Amino acid sequence: MNSEKLSIIKIGGNVIDDSKILSSFLQDFSNLEGYKILVHGGGKVATRLANKLGIETIMMDGRRVTDKDMLDVTVMTYAGLCNKNIVAKLQSLGTLSMGLTGADGNSILSKKRENSNIDYGFVGDVISINSSWIKSLLEIGTTPVFCAITHDKKGQLLNTNADTIAQSLATGLAHLFNVSLTYCFEKRGVLLNIDDENSVIESLNFNYFQELKTKNIIHSGMLPKLENCFQALQLGVKEIRIANPEIIKNPNLPHTYISI
């Protein structure tokens, strides 16, 4: 394995939605030394655009149903508006970056979700990543910025969970780099009490996670995020954090460190 460190950072919709927080984060991200990859979604922006276009947003079990019209909206929003705004801001900060979907360079291959009780439409589950191509981009000084759109190599674009994309990139590149994965969202980390910002769980291993899940302290959208984290650690990712975006500038701030 290459001893070079690779930082993979995923930002959530609440970061993208706040121009002040996003600008501050991108400045800090630009200052990060070494190889780095940024992953983003943009669900709130997609919902607003869909409303303007008169397209109904359908959510099932907290996940977006992506019919043909909604796929068009997510591609326009994630791969277009959000991605290119982020890339343009990074260029202004001196970070040579490239905005990508999974179709570009065949970088992230997915398949349409099957075997689900709910038909989520054009939603993709990641099969593989093109690690050698992504490595070549990093080695020529390019910072990839991936949005939440992948493809099936049959000409079909697919809406794909950005957390899963970040985890797939991390595990797919773990044999080539010393990978650190950080999920940045509006909270300081995983909280024991959702109403108390200071109740950050600073260290979370798998057994403690199972205990908190049983007690329903950890539930809903945090469950798949953490399950992704533990899977990534088992597949060679060296370090995973869940934190507020300010962690990029100040690693000593309270955050949740995930361990096996």
N, C-alpha and C positions, 0 to 999 in steps of 0.2 A: 504493500500500500504506500502511496505517496505520503510523505510526512507533512506536506503542505496543508495548511488549514483552509477549509472552505466554509464560509458562513452562509447558511440559507435562512432567509428571514421571510416570514409570511405576515402580511398586514391584513387586518379585517376591515369590514365595510365601514365601521365607525371611525377608523383612522382616515380612510379615503374620503369620507363624507365631510370631514372637518379640515378646511384648507389650511388653517393655522397649524394644527397638529401634523398634518401631512407634510407641510413645508419644513417644519422643524425635524420631523423624522428623516426626510430625504437628505437634509443637511448632515445629520448624524450618520446616516447610511453611507453617504459619499465619503465621509471621513474614515470609515472602516478600512483598515489595511488588509491586504491580501485578497484572495479570491472571494467573490460573493455573488449570490443569486437572490433576486427579490421575486416573491410570489404574491399575487393579489387577486381578489375577487372584485366585487362591486355591486352586490345584490341590491342595496338601497337605491343606487343610481338607476339600476335596471328597472326596479319597481316604479320609480318616478317616470321614466321614459315610457314604460308600458302604459301607465295611466294616461299620459299625454296622447298616446296613440290609440287609446280606447281598447287596449288589450288587457283582459282580466288576468291578474296574478293569482294562481292557484297554489296553495301550500298544503302538503299532506305530511303529517308527522314532522312538521318543522322544515320540510324540504320543498324546494320549488319544483313544480311540475312543468316540464319544458316541452310544450307542444311546438308545432312548426313556427307559429308567430312569435312565441316566447324565445325560441332559439334565435330567431333573427334579432330580437331585442338584446339578448345576452351577448351575442357576437358583436353587435354594434357597440354595446356598452363596455364590455370587458376588453375585447381585442382592439376596439377603436378608441372611444372617448377616454376611458380610465387609463388604459395602457399607454397611449401616446402622450397624454398629459404628464404622466409620471416620467416617461422617457425624456420628454422635452425638458422637464425640470432638472432631471439628473444631468443632462448635457450642460445645462446652464451652471451647474455646480462642479463641472469638470470631470464627471464620471462618464466615460465612454460606454454607453449602454445600448442594448438592442431589445426591442419589444417583440415578444414571441407568443404564439399559440403552440399547442402540441403538434400542429400540422407542419410548422416550420422546421425544416431539417429532419422531419419525421421524429421530432424530439420526444414526444410523449404519445404513445400508442394506447388507445382505449378500445373497449367494446361496449356496445349499447347494453345498459343494465337489463339483466334477465333474472328469472327465478325470484321475482318480488311479488308480494301480494298486491302491490300498487304499481300501476303503469306510470312511471315518471316521465315517459316520453323520451326525448333525445338527451338522455343523461348517460354519461360514460363512466365506466370503471376502468382504472388504469391497468394495462397489461404489462407494459415495459417502457423504459426510457432509452434514448440513444445516448448512452453515457460517453462514448468516444467522441461524438460530435460536440456535445456540450463541453467536454473537457478541452477540445480544440479551441472553442470560443473563449473559454477562460484563459487559456495559455497565450492567446494573442492580445490579451488585455481588455476583452469585452465583458461587460457585466450583463448577463441575461436578465430580462424582466418578463416573467411568465404570467399570463392571465389564466383565468379558469376555463379555457377552451382547449379541447383536445380533438383527436380525430381517430377514425377506425381504419385508415389506409384503403378505404373503398370510396373515398370522396365525401364522407359524411362527417361534419363537425359535430362535436358533442359537448354539452355543458357538463363540467366536471368540478367536484368540490375542491376548492383551493387548498384546504387543509390536507386533503389526500394527495394533491399534486406536490405540495411541499414535502410530505412524508415520502412519496415515491421518488422524488429527486434526491432526497437525502439518502435513502437506502440504496438507490441505484448508483450513486456516486461514492458510497462509503468504502468501496474497494480501491478507489483511486485517490481519495483525499481523507484527511482527518476532519470529519464533518460535524459542525455544530448547527443545530436546528433551533430556531427561535420563533415562537408564535406570539405576535404582538397584537394586543387588542386593548379595549378601553380600560380594563381592570388591571390591577397590579400583579395579578396572578390568579391561581385557583383559590377561591375564598371558602372558609369554613361557614361563614354567614354572608349570604349574598348582599345583605343590607349594611355590612360593615367592611369598608374598604381596607381596614387595618387587620382583618382576620386572614391574612395571606398564609397559605400552607407553604412554608419555605422549602420543605423537602417531601417529596411524594414518591414512595416506592410502590410496587405492584400490590403487595399485601395490604398496605394502608389504603390504597385506591379501592380495593375490593371491599374493605370494611366501610369506607365512606359511601360506596355505591349501595351496599346493603342497607345502610341507614338513611338512604335517599338524600344525603347531604350533597353528593355529586349526582347530577341527573341531566336530562334534556340534552342540549347541544354540546355540553362539556364532555359527555360520555364518549361519543365517537372521536373527539379531539384527543382525549387521553388514551383511548384504545389505540389510535394511530401512533401515539408517542411510544407506548410500550412495545408495539410491534417494531417500530423503527430501531429501538435500542437492541432488540434481539437480533436485528439484521445488520448490526455493525455501526450504527450512528453513535458517536462518542458522547455527545452532550445535547440535552434538550431542555429548553426553558420556555415557560409561559409567563408573559410579562407585559407591562405597559411599554409603549414605544420608547420612553425615556431610558430604558435599560440599555439601548444601543450606545448612548453617550456615557451613561454611568452604570457599569455592571454591578456596582455594590448596592444599588437600590433593592428594596424587597421584591422578590419574585419567586415563582415556583420552579424548583429544580427537579426534574424527573429522573428517577433512577430505577433500575430493575430490582 
